[in-house]
Amino acid sequence: MRNINFLFGVLVTACCLSGCYDLDRSPYDQLNDGIFWQNESQVKQGVMGIYAALKDDNAFGLKFAHDDMSDICVGYDPQGLGPVVLGTYTDRHSLVEDKWKSLFDGVMRANLVLQKIPSVTDLSEEQKATFTAEARFLRALFYFELYNFYGAVPLYDETIEQDKEYNDLKKPRSPKEEVLAFILEDLDYAVADRLPVAWTGADYGRATQGAAYALRGKVYLYMQQYDKAATDFEEIILDPSGKAYNYALYDSYPDLFKPGGDESSEMIFAIQNLGGVGQDYGMPMAFYMGSRSTYQGGWNLVLPSSTFVDSYEYKDGRPFDWEAEIPGFGSIEVKDETFIAVLGDEGIGVKSYPKNRDKLLAMYSKRDPRMEQTVLLPYTKYAGWVDNAPRECEFVIARNSNPDEKNGFIRLSPARKESYIFRKFVPEGNMDGLLTNRSHTPINFPLIRLADVYLMYAECKNELNDQTTAVEYINKVRQRKSTNMPAINSGPVWLQANTKEQVFERIKHERAVELVAEGHRWNDIRRWGIALDLLPGDVYAITGVRLVTRVFTEKDMLWPVPGVEIERNPALKPNNPGW
């Protein structure tokens, strides 16, 4: 774990959610444990420090990039999990070390708050219970992420005196079953009427009772305890206790990932991001998902895979078929006639569009609307920001000259210029002044939202042999107002799904197209036992050009415990299988 003063780390990162909290301390040139934990305001600042740890790139700040490790995206460089995609990472790689450090940093921040709350005499018992439930929810969230990446990990709770015992934190790894039991114990506490159903005003975005139920349901789902998971999901979607959670799908899928929709009734728990002058407190979606026409220039390190884009259905629910749209599409020649344009002299203007451009554009309009809402498709437009001014840019693929944003085109890195790129989470223009730094996109990032819960609930019901209910909840997601895809089992043979296996195929598809770039897919395909079949092999661009050869073996089912941590604490041995 990182060698830092955790108290100081909590306090200096206390600005979080929709506001910042001033430290009120005396003497004014000192900050120490003895004078800080005195009242509600100071405890709240400590809790805000736990939330702040969520945003660290190696905790949840690059969660959108986690899909690069799956079949639906592809990534490059450490920020796009490129070393994992290529299989070149080791137990010494900074990705492996920094994720371990950052997640345990979050755990230790929570532990510090939990340790201090009981002695704060200025708090009522109800306030203590709420702050404690909040900290335990967040600790569970950090530990669940540790579990998903590393499996068995050492368990540290609030009995640790960090200022005295830091150098002696050398517990062995607890078995995975004990880690899950620890997580569930925290969530059991959090769901027991200690958290509010909703927060308002400056407190919006803090953990709620619904978030605790949703996370516990997810943990049970991963444990294959489907009946318990279903009961937790039913608490927030059916509301049998009458608590008025009031969660609902937002009408507009694309607007979910823009200001306004990111605070809608669909969001159950999201990382809160801020923007505007002097409020650079966001996540780097613009930086790593955007193109050079994005504000301050994006690096396009997180890209949707071509096989994923091909998986979007026709609007009538049929599987997509390139041959039906463009005969002979399997050949490189026809792919070039479909995608490759010729730019004018010095890259200015388009000298000639590809022969099949009109067919391509017509095909987009026939597909699941989420495709155009999620992916920036060739020969469509994007509202960019170039030379500190708005600029509409077209996504053109050319080989005679590099498309450039200054000439009104989307520019990708040379090795990826024939790839698809995301619209989802990528800001347009300067977001009316909210975007002032490409590393801080002010769009709240969902860790749990209602569509995800609906699909997890459908999975539970399918595993419990209630295919009717499973299909009902898949259809709720498919028939969001802006999506309006035909319901499963609504008539045509291609929409039929009656058996457990058929319904599961629908769940897999719907989780991919609905939740892409939200970081769920890698966990999904590993827990479903299909990662080893899906992942290894070549990954191709739109045009058929090979982008990378993805490496994935049995050992990649878990990341290794960092080698440097084992050197500090030999009790962490043995490492995960294959490492």
C-alpha positions as CSV (number, residue, x, y, z in Angstrom):
1,M,0.0,0.0,0.0
2,R,1.1,3.6,-0.7
3,N,3.3,5.1,1.9
4,I,1.3,8.2,2.7
5,N,-0.2,9.9,5.7
6,F,-3.8,8.8,5.3
7,L,-5.3,11.5,7.5
8,F,-3.6,14.2,5.4
9,G,-4.7,12.4,2.2
10,V,-8.3,12.4,3.4
11,L,-8.3,16.1,4.2
12,V,-6.5,17.6,1.3
13,T,-8.8,15.7,-1.1
14,A,-12.0,16.5,0.8
15,C,-13.5,18.5,-2.1
16,C,-16.0,16.2,-3.7
17,L,-19.5,15.8,-5.0
18,S,-21.2,19.1,-5.9
19,G,-19.2,21.4,-3.6
20,C,-16.1,21.8,-1.5
21,Y,-15.8,21.9,2.3
22,D,-13.5,24.4,4.0
23,L,-11.2,23.2,6.8
24,D,-11.9,25.1,10.0
25,R,-8.9,24.5,12.2
26,S,-6.9,26.1,15.0
27,P,-4.1,26.7,15.3
28,Y,-4.1,27.7,11.7
29,D,-0.6,26.6,10.8
30,Q,-1.2,23.0,11.9
31,L,-3.4,20.1,11.0
32,N,-3.4,17.0,13.2
33,D,-5.5,14.1,14.3
34,G,-6.2,15.5,17.7
35,I,-7.9,18.7,16.6
36,F,-9.7,17.6,13.5
37,W,-12.3,14.9,14.3
38,Q,-14.5,17.2,16.5
39,N,-17.8,17.9,14.8
40,E,-20.2,17.0,12.0
41,S,-18.6,19.2,9.4
42,Q,-15.1,17.7,10.0
43,V,-16.5,14.1,9.9
44,K,-18.2,15.0,6.6
45,Q,-15.0,16.2,5.2
46,G,-13.4,12.9,6.1
47,V,-16.2,11.0,4.4
48,M,-15.8,13.3,1.3
49,G,-12.2,12.1,1.2
50,I,-13.3,8.6,0.7
51,Y,-15.5,9.7,-2.3
52,A,-12.5,11.6,-3.7
53,A,-10.5,8.3,-3.8
54,L,-13.1,6.9,-6.2
55,K,-11.9,9.3,-8.9
56,D,-8.3,8.1,-8.9
57,D,-7.4,6.8,-12.3
58,N,-6.3,3.5,-10.8
59,A,-9.4,3.1,-8.6
60,F,-12.5,4.0,-10.7
61,G,-11.3,7.0,-12.6
62,L,-10.6,5.0,-15.7
63,K,-13.5,2.6,-15.3
64,F,-14.7,3.4,-18.8
65,A,-11.4,1.9,-20.1
66,H,-12.0,-1.5,-18.4
67,D,-14.0,-2.6,-21.4
68,D,-10.7,-2.5,-23.4
69,M,-9.8,-5.7,-21.7
70,S,-13.0,-7.4,-23.2
71,D,-14.2,-8.2,-26.6
72,I,-16.3,-5.1,-27.1
73,C,-13.5,-2.5,-27.0
74,V,-9.8,-2.3,-27.7
75,G,-7.2,-0.1,-26.0
76,Y,-3.7,1.3,-26.2
77,D,-1.1,2.6,-23.8
78,P,-1.5,2.2,-20.0
79,Q,-4.5,4.5,-19.9
80,G,-6.3,2.2,-22.3
81,L,-5.1,-1.0,-20.6
82,G,-2.9,-1.7,-23.7
83,P,-0.3,-3.8,-21.8
84,V,-3.2,-6.1,-20.6
85,V,-4.7,-6.3,-24.1
86,L,-1.2,-7.4,-25.4
87,G,-0.4,-9.7,-22.5
88,T,2.8,-7.8,-21.8
89,Y,2.0,-6.7,-18.3
90,T,3.6,-8.4,-15.3
91,D,3.4,-8.3,-11.5
92,R,5.8,-5.4,-11.8
93,H,3.8,-3.2,-14.1
94,S,2.6,0.1,-12.8
95,L,-1.0,-0.7,-13.7
96,V,-0.9,-3.7,-11.4
97,E,0.9,-1.9,-8.6
98,D,-1.1,1.4,-8.8
99,K,-4.5,-0.3,-8.8
100,W,-3.6,-2.2,-5.7
101,K,-2.4,1.0,-4.0
102,S,-5.3,3.2,-5.1
103,L,-8.0,0.7,-4.0
104,F,-6.3,0.1,-0.7
105,D,-6.0,3.8,-0.3
106,G,-9.8,4.0,-0.5
107,V,-10.2,1.2,2.0
108,M,-7.8,2.9,4.5
109,R,-9.6,6.3,4.1
110,A,-12.9,4.5,5.0
111,N,-11.2,2.7,7.9
112,L,-9.9,6.0,9.3
113,V,-13.4,7.5,9.2
114,L,-14.9,4.4,10.8
115,Q,-12.3,4.5,13.6
116,K,-12.9,8.2,14.4
117,I,-16.7,8.4,14.3
118,P,-17.5,6.7,17.6
119,S,-15.5,9.3,19.6
120,V,-17.0,12.4,18.0
121,T,-19.3,13.7,20.8
122,D,-20.8,16.4,18.6
123,L,-22.7,13.8,16.5
124,S,-26.0,12.2,17.3
125,E,-26.3,8.4,17.2
126,E,-28.4,8.8,14.0
127,Q,-25.7,10.9,12.4
128,K,-23.0,8.4,13.4
129,A,-25.0,5.6,11.9
130,T,-25.5,7.4,8.6
131,F,-21.8,8.3,8.3
132,T,-20.8,4.8,9.3
133,A,-23.1,3.2,6.7
134,E,-21.7,5.6,4.1
135,A,-18.1,4.7,4.9
136,R,-18.9,0.9,5.0
137,F,-20.7,1.1,1.6
138,L,-17.6,2.7,0.1
139,R,-15.3,0.3,1.8
140,A,-17.3,-2.5,0.3
141,L,-17.1,-0.9,-3.1
142,F,-13.3,-0.7,-3.0
143,Y,-13.0,-4.2,-1.7
144,F,-15.3,-5.6,-4.3
145,E,-13.1,-4.0,-7.0
146,L,-10.0,-5.5,-5.3
147,Y,-11.8,-8.9,-5.3
148,N,-12.6,-8.7,-9.0
149,F,-9.1,-7.9,-10.0
150,Y,-6.9,-9.8,-7.5
151,G,-9.2,-12.4,-5.9
152,A,-8.0,-13.2,-2.4
153,V,-6.7,-10.0,-0.7
154,P,-5.7,-9.1,2.9
155,L,-8.6,-7.7,5.0
156,Y,-8.0,-4.6,7.1
157,D,-10.8,-2.9,9.1
158,E,-11.1,0.1,11.3
159,T,-9.3,-1.6,14.2
160,I,-6.0,-0.8,12.4
161,E,-4.3,2.2,14.0
162,Q,-2.8,3.6,10.8
163,D,-0.4,6.1,12.4
164,K,1.1,3.4,14.6
165,E,0.7,0.2,12.6
166,Y,1.3,1.3,9.0
167,N,4.7,-0.4,8.6
168,D,3.3,-3.6,10.2
169,L,0.3,-4.1,7.9
170,K,1.4,-7.5,6.8
171,K,-1.6,-9.7,6.9
172,P,-1.8,-12.7,4.6
173,R,-4.4,-12.8,1.8
174,S,-7.8,-13.9,3.1
175,P,-9.6,-16.6,1.0
176,K,-12.0,-15.2,-1.5
177,E,-15.0,-16.5,0.5
178,E,-13.9,-14.4,3.5
179,V,-13.4,-11.3,1.3
180,L,-16.9,-11.7,0.0
181,A,-18.2,-12.2,3.5
182,F,-16.5,-9.1,4.7
183,I,-18.0,-7.1,1.8
184,L,-21.5,-8.4,2.6
185,E,-21.1,-7.6,6.2
186,D,-20.4,-4.0,5.3
187,L,-23.4,-3.9,2.9
188,D,-25.7,-5.6,5.5
189,Y,-25.0,-2.7,7.8
190,A,-25.5,-0.1,5.0
191,V,-28.9,-1.4,3.9
192,A,-30.4,-1.5,7.4
193,D,-32.2,1.8,7.2
194,R,-29.1,3.8,8.1
195,L,-28.8,5.6,4.7
196,P,-31.4,7.9,3.2
197,V,-33.4,6.9,0.2
198,A,-32.2,10.1,-1.5
199,W,-29.9,13.0,-0.9
200,T,-30.7,16.5,-2.2
201,G,-28.9,19.8,-2.9
202,A,-25.1,19.8,-2.2
203,D,-25.3,16.2,-0.9
204,Y,-26.6,14.8,-4.1
205,G,-24.5,11.8,-5.2
206,R,-23.7,10.4,-1.8
207,A,-24.5,6.8,-1.2
208,T,-28.2,5.9,-0.7
209,Q,-30.0,2.9,0.6
210,G,-30.9,2.0,-2.9
211,A,-27.2,2.0,-3.9
212,A,-26.4,-0.3,-1.0
213,Y,-29.1,-2.8,-2.0
214,A,-28.0,-2.7,-5.7
215,L,-24.4,-3.3,-4.8
216,R,-25.2,-6.1,-2.4
217,G,-27.4,-7.6,-5.1
218,K,-24.5,-7.5,-7.5
219,V,-22.2,-9.2,-5.1
220,Y,-24.7,-12.0,-4.6
221,L,-25.1,-12.3,-8.4
222,Y,-21.3,-12.7,-8.7
223,M,-21.5,-15.4,-6.0
224,Q,-24.3,-17.1,-8.0
225,Q,-26.7,-16.7,-5.1
226,Y,-29.4,-15.7,-7.5
227,D,-32.3,-15.8,-5.1
228,K,-30.7,-13.4,-2.7
229,A,-29.5,-11.1,-5.5
230,A,-33.1,-11.0,-7.0
231,T,-34.5,-10.1,-3.6
232,D,-32.1,-7.1,-3.3
233,F,-32.9,-6.0,-6.8
234,E,-36.6,-6.3,-6.2
235,E,-36.3,-4.0,-3.2
236,I,-35.4,-1.1,-5.4
237,I,-37.3,-1.9,-8.6
238,L,-40.6,-3.2,-7.0
239,D,-40.3,-1.3,-3.7
240,P,-42.1,-3.8,-1.5
241,S,-41.3,-1.8,1.6
242,G,-42.8,1.4,0.2
243,K,-39.8,3.6,0.6
244,A,-40.3,5.4,-2.7
245,Y,-37.0,4.9,-4.3
246,N,-38.5,6.4,-7.5
247,Y,-35.9,5.0,-9.9
248,A,-36.9,5.1,-13.5
249,L,-35.3,4.7,-16.9
250,Y,-34.4,8.0,-18.5
251,D,-36.2,8.6,-21.8
252,S,-33.1,9.6,-23.8
253,Y,-30.2,7.1,-23.9
254,P,-27.6,9.5,-25.3
255,D,-28.5,12.2,-22.9
256,L,-27.8,9.9,-19.9
257,F,-24.2,10.6,-20.5
258,K,-24.5,14.4,-20.6
259,P,-25.2,17.0,-17.9
260,G,-28.8,16.6,-16.8
261,G,-29.3,13.0,-17.8
262,D,-26.3,12.1,-15.6
263,E,-28.4,13.2,-12.6
264,S,-31.6,11.6,-13.7
265,S,-33.7,9.0,-11.8
266,E,-31.8,6.2,-13.6
267,M,-28.6,6.9,-11.7
268,I,-28.3,4.8,-8.6
269,F,-24.7,5.5,-7.7
270,A,-22.4,7.6,-9.9
271,I,-19.0,9.3,-9.5
272,Q,-19.8,13.0,-9.3
273,N,-17.8,15.2,-11.7
274,L,-17.5,19.0,-11.8
275,G,-16.6,21.4,-14.5
276,G,-16.2,25.2,-15.2
277,V,-13.6,27.7,-14.4
278,G,-11.7,26.8,-11.2
279,Q,-13.7,23.5,-10.8
280,D,-11.5,21.0,-12.7
281,Y,-12.8,17.9,-10.9
282,G,-13.8,15.4,-13.5
283,M,-12.6,12.2,-15.2
284,P,-10.5,12.0,-18.4
285,M,-13.1,10.8,-20.9
286,A,-12.4,13.7,-23.3
287,F,-8.6,13.0,-23.0
288,Y,-8.6,9.2,-23.6
289,M,-11.9,8.5,-25.5
290,G,-12.0,11.6,-27.7
291,S,-10.2,12.4,-31.0
292,R,-8.0,15.4,-31.9
293,S,-11.1,17.4,-32.6
294,T,-12.2,17.0,-29.0
295,Y,-11.5,19.8,-26.6
296,Q,-7.7,20.2,-26.2
297,G,-7.3,17.0,-28.2
298,G,-8.0,13.4,-27.3
299,W,-5.8,10.4,-27.6
300,N,-8.4,7.8,-28.7
301,L,-7.1,5.1,-26.4
302,V,-10.5,3.5,-25.7
303,L,-12.2,2.4,-28.9
304,P,-15.3,0.2,-29.7
305,S,-14.3,-2.9,-31.6
306,S,-15.6,-3.5,-35.1
307,T,-17.1,-6.9,-34.0
308,F,-19.0,-5.1,-31.2
309,V,-20.4,-2.4,-33.6
310,D,-21.5,-5.2,-36.0
311,S,-23.5,-6.8,-33.1
312,Y,-26.0,-4.0,-33.1
313,E,-29.3,-5.4,-34.5
314,Y,-31.5,-4.0,-37.2
315,K,-34.4,-1.9,-35.9
316,D,-36.7,-4.9,-36.3
317,G,-34.5,-7.0,-34.1
318,R,-32.8,-9.1,-36.8
319,P,-29.1,-9.8,-36.6
320,F,-27.1,-7.4,-38.8
321,D,-25.7,-8.7,-42.1
322,W,-23.1,-6.8,-44.0
323,E,-23.6,-8.9,-47.1
324,A,-27.3,-7.9,-47.2
325,E,-26.3,-4.3,-47.3
326,I,-23.2,-4.3,-49.4
327,P,-22.7,-7.5,-51.4
328,G,-19.2,-8.8,-51.4
329,F,-18.3,-6.9,-48.2
330,G,-16.0,-9.7,-47.1
331,S,-13.4,-8.6,-49.6
332,I,-10.8,-6.0,-48.9
333,E,-11.6,-4.3,-52.2
334,V,-15.3,-3.8,-51.3
335,K,-14.4,-2.7,-47.8
336,D,-12.2,0.0,-49.4
337,E,-15.0,1.0,-51.7
338,T,-17.2,1.4,-48.6
339,F,-14.9,3.3,-46.3
340,I,-11.9,4.9,-48.0
341,A,-12.3,8.5,-49.3
342,V,-9.7,10.6,-51.2
343,L,-8.9,14.0,-49.7
344,G,-8.1,17.1,-51.7
345,D,-4.7,18.7,-52.1
346,E,-3.0,19.3,-48.7
347,G,-5.8,17.4,-47.1
348,I,-8.4,20.1,-47.7
349,G,-11.9,19.0,-48.6
350,V,-13.0,15.6,-49.9
351,K,-12.0,14.9,-53.5
352,S,-14.1,11.8,-53.7
353,Y,-16.2,9.9,-51.2
354,P,-16.2,6.1,-51.2
355,K,-18.4,4.4,-53.7
356,N,-20.7,2.8,-51.1
357,R,-21.0,5.9,-48.8
358,D,-24.7,6.3,-49.5
359,K,-25.4,2.7,-48.7
360,L,-23.3,3.0,-45.6
361,L,-25.3,6.0,-44.3
362,A,-28.6,4.4,-45.2
363,M,-27.5,1.3,-43.2
364,Y,-26.9,3.3,-40.1
365,S,-30.5,4.4,-40.0
366,K,-31.7,0.8,-40.1
367,R,-29.9,-0.2,-36.9
368,D,-30.6,-0.1,-33.2
369,P,-30.5,3.6,-32.4
370,R,-28.0,3.1,-29.7
371,M,-25.3,2.4,-32.3
372,E,-25.3,6.0,-33.7
373,Q,-25.8,7.3,-30.1
374,T,-22.8,5.4,-28.8
375,V,-20.3,5.2,-31.7
376,L,-19.0,7.9,-34.0
377,L,-19.5,6.2,-37.4
378,P,-17.6,6.9,-40.6
379,Y,-19.1,9.9,-42.6
380,T,-21.1,11.2,-39.7
381,K,-20.5,14.6,-38.0
382,Y,-19.2,15.5,-34.6
383,A,-19.4,18.9,-32.8
384,G,-15.8,19.4,-32.0
385,W,-13.6,22.2,-30.5
386,V,-10.7,23.3,-32.7
387,D,-8.3,26.3,-32.1
388,N,-10.4,27.3,-29.1
389,A,-13.6,27.5,-31.1
390,P,-16.5,25.2,-32.1
391,R,-15.9,23.2,-35.3
392,E,-18.1,20.6,-36.9
393,C,-15.9,17.8,-38.0
394,E,-16.6,14.8,-40.3
395,F,-15.3,11.3,-39.6
396,V,-13.6,10.6,-42.9
397,I,-11.2,7.7,-43.5
398,A,-8.5,8.4,-46.1
399,R,-5.1,7.2,-47.0
400,N,-3.7,9.7,-49.4
401,S,-3.6,12.4,-46.7
402,N,-4.2,12.4,-43.0
403,P,-7.6,13.9,-42.0
404,D,-7.0,16.9,-39.8
405,E,-9.3,18.7,-37.4
406,K,-8.2,22.1,-38.8
407,N,-9.7,21.0,-42.1
408,G,-12.9,19.9,-40.5
409,F,-12.2,16.2,-40.1
410,I,-11.8,13.8,-37.2
411,R,-8.2,13.0,-36.6
412,L,-7.2,9.8,-34.9
413,S,-3.7,8.5,-34.1
414,P,-2.1,7.0,-37.2
415,A,-2.2,3.4,-36.0
416,R,-5.9,3.7,-35.2
417,K,-7.2,6.0,-38.0
418,E,-9.4,3.3,-39.5
419,S,-11.1,2.4,-36.2
420,Y,-14.5,3.3,-34.8
421,I,-14.5,5.9,-32.0
422,F,-16.9,6.6,-29.2
423,R,-19.6,9.3,-29.0
424,K,-20.7,8.1,-25.6
425,F,-19.1,10.1,-22.8
426,V,-17.1,12.2,-25.3
427,P,-18.0,15.8,-24.8
428,E,-19.2,18.0,-27.6
429,G,-17.6,21.5,-28.1
430,N,-16.6,22.9,-24.7
431,M,-19.9,21.9,-23.1
432,D,-21.1,25.5,-23.0
433,G,-18.0,26.5,-20.9
434,L,-18.2,23.5,-18.4
435,L,-15.2,21.8,-20.0
436,T,-12.0,23.6,-19.3
437,N,-9.5,20.7,-19.0
438,R,-9.5,17.6,-21.1
439,S,-8.5,15.5,-18.0
440,H,-11.7,16.6,-16.2
441,T,-14.8,15.9,-18.2
442,P,-17.7,17.1,-16.1
443,I,-20.1,14.2,-16.8
444,N,-21.1,12.0,-13.8
445,F,-19.9,8.5,-14.4
446,P,-22.4,5.7,-13.5
447,L,-21.1,2.8,-11.4
448,I,-24.7,1.5,-10.9
449,R,-27.7,2.6,-12.9
450,L,-31.2,1.2,-13.3
451,A,-30.7,-0.4,-16.7
452,D,-27.8,-2.4,-15.3
453,V,-30.0,-3.5,-12.4
454,Y,-32.8,-4.6,-14.7
455,L,-30.4,-6.7,-16.7
456,M,-28.8,-8.2,-13.6
457,Y,-32.3,-9.0,-12.3
458,A,-33.2,-10.6,-15.6
459,E,-30.1,-12.8,-15.3
460,C,-31.1,-13.9,-11.8
461,K,-34.6,-14.7,-12.9
462,N,-33.4,-16.6,-15.9
463,E,-31.0,-18.7,-13.6
464,L,-34.0,-19.3,-11.4
465,N,-35.9,-20.6,-14.4
466,D,-38.4,-17.7,-14.6
467,Q,-37.8,-16.8,-18.2
468,T,-41.0,-14.8,-18.5
469,T,-39.8,-12.2,-15.9
470,A,-36.3,-12.2,-17.3
471,V,-37.6,-11.3,-20.7
472,E,-39.9,-8.6,-19.2
473,Y,-36.9,-6.8,-17.8
474,I,-34.8,-7.2,-20.9
475,N,-37.6,-5.6,-22.8
476,K,-37.8,-2.7,-20.4
477,V,-34.3,-1.8,-21.4
478,R,-34.8,-2.4,-25.1
479,Q,-37.9,-0.3,-25.1
480,R,-36.6,2.8,-23.5
481,K,-38.3,5.7,-25.3
482,S,-35.2,6.7,-27.4
483,T,-34.2,3.1,-28.1
484,N,-37.6,1.6,-28.9
485,M,-36.3,-1.8,-30.1
486,P,-38.9,-4.5,-30.6
487,A,-39.7,-6.7,-27.6
488,I,-38.3,-10.2,-27.2
489,N,-41.0,-12.7,-28.0
490,S,-43.2,-10.1,-29.8
491,G,-43.8,-12.2,-33.0
492,P,-41.0,-12.8,-35.6
493,V,-39.0,-15.9,-35.2
494,W,-35.8,-13.9,-34.8
495,L,-37.2,-12.3,-31.6
496,Q,-38.0,-15.6,-29.9
497,A,-36.3,-16.5,-26.6
498,N,-37.9,-19.1,-24.5
499,T,-35.3,-21.4,-23.1
500,K,-32.8,-20.6,-20.5
501,E,-30.0,-20.6,-23.1
502,Q,-31.9,-18.4,-25.5
503,V,-32.7,-15.8,-22.8
504,F,-29.1,-15.8,-21.6
505,E,-27.9,-15.0,-25.2
506,R,-30.3,-12.0,-25.1
507,I,-28.9,-10.9,-21.7
508,K,-25.3,-11.1,-23.0
509,H,-26.2,-9.0,-26.0
510,E,-28.2,-6.4,-24.2
511,R,-25.6,-5.9,-21.5
512,A,-23.0,-5.3,-24.2
513,V,-24.9,-2.7,-26.3
514,E,-26.5,-0.9,-23.3
515,L,-23.5,-0.8,-20.9
516,V,-20.5,-0.4,-23.2
517,A,-17.8,1.9,-21.9
518,E,-19.2,1.6,-18.4
519,G,-16.6,-1.0,-17.4
520,H,-18.8,-4.1,-16.8
521,R,-17.9,-6.4,-19.7
522,W,-14.6,-7.8,-18.5
523,N,-16.2,-8.9,-15.2
524,D,-19.2,-10.3,-17.1
525,I,-17.3,-12.5,-19.5
526,R,-15.0,-13.9,-16.8
527,R,-17.8,-14.8,-14.4
528,W,-19.8,-16.3,-17.3
529,G,-16.8,-18.5,-18.2
530,I,-16.6,-17.3,-21.8
531,A,-13.5,-15.0,-21.7
532,L,-11.1,-17.7,-22.8
533,D,-13.2,-18.3,-25.9
534,L,-13.9,-14.7,-26.8
535,L,-10.7,-12.8,-26.2
536,P,-7.5,-14.3,-27.7
537,G,-6.8,-13.5,-31.3
538,D,-6.5,-10.7,-33.8
539,V,-8.6,-7.5,-33.5
540,Y,-9.4,-5.8,-36.7
541,A,-10.3,-2.2,-37.7
542,I,-13.4,-1.2,-39.7
543,T,-11.5,-1.8,-43.0
544,G,-10.1,-5.2,-42.1
545,V,-6.7,-3.9,-41.1
546,R,-5.3,-5.7,-38.0
547,L,-5.1,-3.5,-35.0
548,V,-3.6,-5.8,-32.3
549,T,-3.4,-9.4,-31.4
550,R,-5.1,-9.8,-28.1
551,V,-3.5,-12.2,-25.6
552,F,-5.6,-13.8,-22.9
553,T,-4.8,-17.0,-21.1
554,E,-6.0,-18.7,-18.0
555,K,-3.6,-16.7,-15.8
556,D,-5.3,-13.4,-17.0
557,M,-8.5,-14.3,-15.3
558,L,-7.0,-12.4,-12.3
559,W,-4.3,-9.8,-12.1
560,P,-1.2,-10.7,-10.1
561,V,-0.6,-9.4,-6.7
562,P,2.1,-6.8,-7.2
563,G,5.6,-8.2,-6.8
564,V,6.7,-5.3,-4.8
565,E,3.9,-5.9,-2.3
566,I,5.0,-9.5,-1.9
567,E,8.5,-8.3,-1.2
568,R,7.3,-6.0,1.5
569,N,4.9,-8.7,2.8
570,P,5.9,-12.3,2.0
571,A,2.6,-13.4,3.7
572,L,0.9,-12.4,0.5
573,K,2.3,-15.5,-1.2
574,P,1.4,-17.5,-3.2
575,N,0.5,-15.3,-6.1
576,N,-2.5,-15.9,-8.3
577,P,-2.3,-19.0,-10.6
578,G,0.1,-18.6,-13.5
579,W,1.9,-15.6,-12.0
